[in-house]
Amino acid sequence: MRWLSTLAVFTAFLAVGPAADKDGFAPLFDGKTLDGWTFIVKPDKDGKKADPKGTWSVVDGAVRCTGKPNGCMVTKGEYGDYVLKLKWRFLEGKGGNTGVLLHVQDEKYWPTSIEAQLLTGHAGDLFLNTPPAVKLNVDKQRHDPKIERRFLRLETPADVEKKLGEWNECELTCSGGDITFTVNGVKVNEGKNGNLKKGRIALQSEGVEVHFKDIVIKSLK
């Protein structure tokens, strides 16, 4: 029933943790532990899965991801209709790849979801993981002809990403099937009328060390 679905999403917000701040944002990461999150790791060629504690840890108030093996750190709760903010950085002198996965639907290490790309030099791209199971209306002129599921970020007057080693801020607004993506205060992408409207939220491990902090969420209900 629809009211039960709405209640489940609302309950997830109640379970976020400490009370929301004056702007309505509540933390998904408390700066000390990885409580409220679970982990999916890619098994090795023999089918064995590594201990996620070797990939994900908390260092100096931030989430440290070694990048190996591939996989993701996923919220235990589901969310729909929200604004999500977080900061991320790669090590100084080293670029890398990671992303925020929205509306995660399953337990695969590459789950059914919509990816807000944070790859160095491409922060702001959107990926559909994977069509045709995932649908989102994005400007066709920005569709990457080489990668079916990729939509390039909007052109901006200047590079929106900060120097390697510095913290960047990502903001994602999910309302119904619509998504708006900003990086360091600049809108870099948007999609409309997606078929995924709620799910879990994940941070990716994709080969290189990356740090995350100030992960907060605000319900739009």
C-alpha positions as CSV (number, residue, x, y, z in Angstrom):
1,M,0.0,0.0,0.0
2,R,1.2,3.5,-0.8
3,W,0.9,4.8,2.7
4,L,3.1,2.0,4.0
5,S,5.8,2.9,1.4
6,T,5.7,6.5,2.5
7,L,5.9,5.4,6.1
8,A,9.0,3.3,5.4
9,V,10.8,6.2,3.8
10,F,9.8,8.5,6.6
11,T,11.0,6.0,9.2
12,A,14.4,5.8,7.5
13,F,14.8,9.5,8.0
14,L,13.9,9.2,11.7
15,A,16.6,6.6,12.0
16,V,19.3,8.8,10.5
17,G,20.8,9.6,14.0
18,P,21.3,13.0,15.6
19,A,18.7,15.7,15.2
20,A,18.7,17.8,12.1
21,D,20.4,21.2,12.2
22,K,18.6,24.6,11.7
23,D,18.5,24.0,7.9
24,G,16.9,20.6,8.3
25,F,20.0,18.5,7.5
26,A,20.8,15.4,9.6
27,P,24.1,13.4,9.4
28,L,24.4,10.1,7.6
29,F,28.0,9.8,9.0
30,D,28.7,10.7,12.6
31,G,32.4,11.4,12.0
32,K,33.5,8.6,14.4
33,T,32.0,5.3,13.2
34,L,30.4,3.7,10.2
35,D,27.2,2.9,12.0
36,G,24.2,3.0,9.7
37,W,26.2,1.7,6.7
38,T,26.8,-1.7,5.2
39,F,29.3,-2.8,2.6
40,I,29.4,-4.6,-0.7
41,V,32.7,-5.8,-2.1
42,K,33.7,-7.4,-5.3
43,P,34.7,-11.1,-4.8
44,D,38.1,-12.2,-6.1
45,K,38.5,-14.7,-9.0
46,D,37.9,-17.6,-6.6
47,G,34.6,-16.0,-5.3
48,K,36.0,-15.0,-2.0
49,K,35.1,-11.6,-0.5
50,A,37.6,-9.4,1.3
51,D,36.9,-7.9,4.8
52,P,35.4,-4.5,4.1
53,K,37.3,-3.1,7.1
54,G,40.4,-3.2,5.0
55,T,38.7,-0.9,2.5
56,W,36.6,1.4,4.6
57,S,37.6,3.2,7.9
58,V,37.3,6.4,9.8
59,V,40.4,8.6,10.0
60,D,40.5,12.2,11.4
61,G,36.7,12.6,11.2
62,A,36.4,11.4,7.6
63,V,35.6,8.2,5.8
64,R,38.8,6.8,4.2
65,C,38.3,4.4,1.3
66,T,41.4,2.6,0.0
67,G,39.7,1.9,-3.3
68,K,40.5,-1.8,-3.3
69,P,38.7,-4.0,-3.9
70,N,35.9,-2.4,-5.9
71,G,32.5,-2.1,-4.2
72,C,30.5,0.4,-2.3
73,M,29.5,1.6,1.2
74,V,25.7,1.6,1.4
75,T,23.2,3.1,3.8
76,K,21.1,0.6,5.7
77,G,18.0,2.8,5.2
78,E,16.1,3.7,2.1
79,Y,15.5,7.4,1.1
80,G,13.3,9.2,-1.3
81,D,12.7,12.9,-1.9
82,Y,15.7,14.5,-0.3
83,V,18.7,16.7,-0.6
84,L,22.1,15.0,0.0
85,K,25.3,16.9,0.7
86,L,28.8,15.5,1.1
87,K,32.5,16.5,0.6
88,W,35.1,14.4,-1.1
89,R,38.7,14.6,-2.0
90,F,41.5,12.5,-3.7
91,L,45.1,12.6,-2.5
92,E,47.2,15.5,-3.6
93,G,48.9,14.8,-6.9
94,K,46.6,11.7,-7.6
95,G,43.3,11.8,-9.5
96,G,40.8,9.0,-9.2
97,N,37.4,7.6,-9.7
98,T,34.4,7.3,-7.3
99,G,30.8,8.3,-7.3
100,V,27.6,8.6,-5.3
101,L,25.0,5.9,-6.2
102,L,21.4,7.0,-5.8
103,H,18.3,4.8,-5.4
104,V,20.3,1.6,-5.0
105,Q,18.0,-1.3,-5.6
106,D,20.0,-4.5,-4.9
107,E,23.1,-6.1,-3.3
108,K,25.4,-6.3,-6.4
109,Y,28.8,-4.6,-6.0
110,W,27.8,-2.7,-9.1
111,P,24.2,-2.2,-8.1
112,T,21.1,-1.1,-10.1
113,S,21.2,2.7,-9.4
114,I,21.9,6.2,-10.8
115,E,25.5,7.3,-10.4
116,A,26.5,10.9,-9.7
117,Q,30.0,10.7,-11.1
118,L,32.9,12.1,-9.1
119,L,35.8,11.0,-11.4
120,T,38.6,13.5,-11.6
121,G,37.9,15.8,-14.5
122,H,34.4,14.5,-15.0
123,A,32.6,15.3,-11.6
124,G,29.1,16.0,-12.7
125,D,28.5,13.2,-15.3
126,L,25.5,10.9,-14.7
127,F,25.5,7.2,-15.3
128,L,22.5,4.9,-15.5
129,N,23.4,1.5,-13.8
130,T,22.2,0.0,-16.0
131,P,19.8,0.7,-18.9
132,P,17.1,-0.3,-19.8
133,A,16.3,-1.2,-16.2
134,V,17.1,2.3,-15.1
135,K,15.6,5.2,-17.0
136,L,16.2,9.0,-16.7
137,N,15.4,11.8,-19.2
138,V,18.7,13.7,-19.7
139,D,19.5,16.1,-22.6
140,K,20.2,13.9,-25.6
141,Q,22.9,16.3,-26.8
142,R,25.0,15.3,-23.7
143,H,24.6,11.6,-24.3
144,D,28.0,10.0,-24.7
145,P,27.8,8.0,-28.0
146,K,30.7,5.7,-26.8
147,I,29.0,4.8,-23.5
148,E,25.3,4.2,-23.7
149,R,24.6,4.8,-20.0
150,R,26.6,8.0,-19.6
151,F,25.5,11.6,-19.8
152,L,28.2,14.3,-19.8
153,R,28.0,17.2,-17.3
154,L,26.9,20.7,-18.4
155,E,29.5,23.1,-19.8
156,T,30.6,25.6,-17.1
157,P,32.5,28.9,-17.5
158,A,35.4,27.5,-15.4
159,D,36.4,24.1,-14.0
160,V,34.1,23.3,-11.1
161,E,36.6,20.9,-9.4
162,K,39.2,22.1,-6.9
163,K,42.8,21.1,-7.0
164,L,43.7,17.6,-6.0
165,G,44.0,17.2,-2.3
166,E,41.4,19.9,-1.6
167,W,37.8,19.1,-0.5
168,N,35.0,19.4,-3.1
169,E,31.3,19.6,-2.2
170,C,28.6,17.6,-4.0
171,E,24.9,18.3,-3.6
172,L,22.2,16.0,-5.0
173,T,18.5,16.8,-5.0
174,C,16.2,13.9,-5.6
175,S,12.5,14.8,-6.0
176,G,10.2,12.1,-7.4
177,G,12.0,10.9,-10.5
178,D,14.0,14.1,-10.9
179,I,17.6,14.6,-10.0
180,T,19.7,17.9,-9.8
181,F,23.4,17.6,-9.3
182,T,25.7,20.5,-8.2
183,V,29.5,20.5,-7.6
184,N,31.0,23.3,-5.4
185,G,27.8,25.3,-5.8
186,V,27.5,25.0,-9.6
187,K,24.8,23.0,-11.3
188,V,26.5,20.4,-13.4
189,N,23.7,18.0,-14.4
190,E,20.0,17.2,-14.2
191,G,17.6,14.5,-15.2
192,K,13.8,14.2,-15.2
193,N,11.1,11.6,-14.9
194,G,13.3,8.7,-13.8
195,N,11.7,5.4,-13.0
196,L,13.7,5.0,-9.7
197,K,12.4,7.3,-7.0
198,K,13.8,5.9,-3.8
199,G,16.4,3.4,-2.5
200,R,19.6,3.3,-0.6
201,I,22.5,5.6,-1.1
202,A,26.1,4.4,-1.7
203,L,29.7,5.7,-2.0
204,Q,31.9,3.8,-4.4
205,S,35.3,2.1,-4.1
206,E,36.9,2.3,-7.5
207,G,40.7,1.6,-7.4
208,V,42.2,4.6,-5.7
209,E,42.1,6.2,-2.2
210,V,39.3,8.7,-1.6
211,H,38.0,10.5,1.5
212,F,34.4,11.6,2.3
213,K,33.1,13.8,5.1
214,D,30.1,16.0,6.1
215,I,27.6,13.5,4.7
216,V,24.2,15.0,5.5
217,I,20.6,14.6,4.2
218,K,17.4,16.6,4.4
219,S,14.0,15.2,3.7
220,L,11.8,17.1,1.2
221,K,8.6,15.5,2.5
